[in-house]
Amino acid sequence: MDETLAQALQSLEIRGPVSHGLLHIFPLQSDTHAEQDISLLEGALQAGTLRIEELREAGSVPELRVVNEGSLRVLILEGDKLIGARQNRVMNSSVLVAAGSDLTLPVSCIERGRWSYRSRAFSPGTGSPHLALRHLKARSVHDSLRRGRGHRSYQGAVWREVHRKARLHAAASLTHALQDSRSCLSERFDAFEKFARDLPEGTSGVVVAIGERSCCSRCSQGRARSPGFSQAALGLRIRIGRPR
């Protein structure tokens, strides 16, 4: 095992859970120092130092352009939703954007029924996609990489899963937008907002258990109260709100 990873794991302490129904979140605390020169997507967009836009005027469904004009590196996470421009997208893979750099981002469309500008640049979406969509997308990106085609997803399969989720939740959307499926459930899942608030100060990651299933995630910038954790919690809401 990598020595740095081994030291990080040895320093972790698991605290008591924050729970709601079948969902239990166990805070992880560590005495290791978090990186201070990395910003997350939402913070960089709010600061005005990061800009995400269509790759070109005519657009390209699986690609976007990101420009980091700030002095910090920006971590854009797989599953981050991008709202606006010609159509809403979601990140296919995590990308660390260096300060002063200009990159092309691999994305999938999550709004099949629109191809017209609502804004010139993108804003961050609320919550992460539900787990079934993320798993489907991850498998297709892995297959694309194996075939030497880059971080591409199977766009048709993504659209079918977005449609399935909208039908499951009876979510009406003129443009078949995934964001509308999440919006129709907001009142039903207000209790989940407490997770980001109730985690102890200094939380650097979480172990999430849904019933008997669990997974572990480290939060960026050493703060589980950060926007990155809130996005993940919102994604979990949609997964356990109703059966798949």
N, C-alpha and C positions, 0 to 999 in steps of 0.2 A: 504494500500500500504506500502511496506517496507520503513522504514524511510530513509535509505541510498539512495534508488532509488528516493524517493520523493525529497530529497535535491538536487540530481544530476539534476533532471528534472527542478527544480525551478531555477537552476543556468545557464541553457542553454539560449543562445541567437542565434536567427536565422538571418543569414546575407543574403545579396542579392545573387541571383543565378548566377552560371556559366552555360551557356546554349549552346546547339547545336541542332538545329532542335526541335524535340519533347522532347528531354532529357534536364532536368533542375536539377542541383545539388545545394542545399542550404547548405552552410557551417553552422555547429553548433559550437559555442564557449562556453567555460565554464571556471570558475575560480577554479574548482576542480583540484587537483593534480593527474596526471597520474602515474600509477605504473612504476617505473624505473627498476624493477628487472625481467622484462619479455621481452623476445626477440621473434621475429616472425621467421617463418620457414626459409625464404630466408636469413635473417641476420645470423642466427645460422649456416646454411650450409656454407655460405661464410666465416664465422669465423673459420670453421673447428671444432667446438665444438659439432656439431650434426651430427649423421650418421644414414641414413635410408637405409635398405637393405632387401633382401628377408628373410623371416622368417627362412628358412633353405635352403640348397643348391638346393634341388629339387623344392623349391618354394611352395607357397600356394596362390592361386588367391585372396582370400578375406582378407589376413592378411600380414602385414609387421612388421619388427622389427625396433624400433627406440632406439638409444643409445644417451643420453645426457651427454657428458663428461665435460660440461661447468659449470660455477657457477651461471648462470641465468636459470630461468624457461623458457621454450619455448612453445609458443602457436601455435599449428598447427590447422588451421581453416578448418571447413567443406568446401569442394569445392577446397581446395588446390590440385593442380595437381603435381604428382610426375613422373618424366620422367627418363627412363632408366631401368637397371637391366633386368629381363626377359620380362616385359611388362609394359607399362605406367598404372598408377593407379590414383585414385582421392579419397580424404578423404571422408568417410561416415559421420563422426561426428567430432566436434571440440575436441581436446585433449590438456590438459595442462601437459607438460612433466616436472617433477621436475628435479632439478639439480642432476646430478650423478645417474640418473635412467635409466632403461632398460624396455621398454614396447612393447606390441603388438598393432599395429594400425589397425583399421577396414577400409578397402578400397574396391573400386570397380575397375574392369578392364575397361579401355577406349582404349584398343588396342587389339582387338580380334584376329588379324592375326599373332601375334608373341608370341613365348614362348621360347626365347633364350636370352642369356646374351649379352647386348651391353655395360654394365658397371657393376661393382660390387655394386655400391651404386647409389642412386637416386639423381637427381638434381631437383630444382623447375621448374615447367612449367610456361608458359606465360598465364596469364588470368585465370579467373574462368570459369567453364562450363556454358553453356547457361541456362537460367532460367527453361526451360521445363525439362531439364535433372536433375537439382537440385531439382525441385519439385517432380519429379518422384522418385528420390532416397530418398528424405526425407520421402515420404509417405511409401515406402517399408521398410525403417529403423524403422519408427514408428511402423509399423505392426509387424516387427521382434521382437522388444522390447516387444510389447504386448504379443507375443507368447513365450517370454522367451528365444529367440534365439540369443540375443545380437544385436550388431549394424550391422546387415547384410542387404544388398540390394538384390533386385531381379536381379541377374546378366544378365539374358536373356533379361529383359526389358531395362536395361541400354544399352546393345549392340544394341538392335533394335532402340533405340533413337539416338545413335551415328550414326548408318547407315542412319536413316531418315535425320539427319542434313547434313551428307555428300552428300546425293543425292540432297537435297534442294539447296546446294551451289555448286553442281557439283565439289566436292573436290575429287581428285584422291589420293588414299593412298594404297600402297601395303600391309600394315598391318592393315588397317581399324582403323587408329589412330585418335582420336578426335582432337589432336593437329594439324593435317593437315587441318581440316576444318577451324580452326581459322587462320592458316597461309595463306590460299588462299584469305582471306579477308583483309589482313594487309594494303594494299594500299588504299582500299576503306574507311578505318576508321582512317586514320592518324590524322584527326582533333580532335579525342577524347583524344589524348595524352595531350592536353592542360589542361584537368581538374585537374590533379595532380599538374601542374605547377601554375595554376591560383588561386587555393584556398589560402585564406589568412593564414599567419603564425598563429599558435595557434589553428587551426581547430581541434576539438576533435571528430567530427562525421559529418554525412551528412544526409539530407533528399533528396531522389531521387524521381523525378517525371517523368514519361513517359506519356505524354499527361495528362490525368486527374487521372492517377493512381500514388500512391506514397508509399514509404516505408522509414523507418528510420534505420540508422546504425551508431553505434559508432565505431570509428577507434581505433585500438590497439595502445597503447603507446601514445595516445593523439595526433597523427599526421596523418592527412588525406593525407599528402604528403608521407606517408610511403609506403613500398611495398604492405602492406595489402590493402590499398585503390586502388593502381594501379591495383591489381589483380581484384578487384570488378569492376572497370571501364572497364577493358578489357572484362569482362564477359558481361557487359551491351551492349557493342558494337555488339556482335554477336546476342543478342536478338532483337535489333531494326534495324539492318542492312538490314534485309529482313523479310517478313512475316514469322510467325511460320510455 
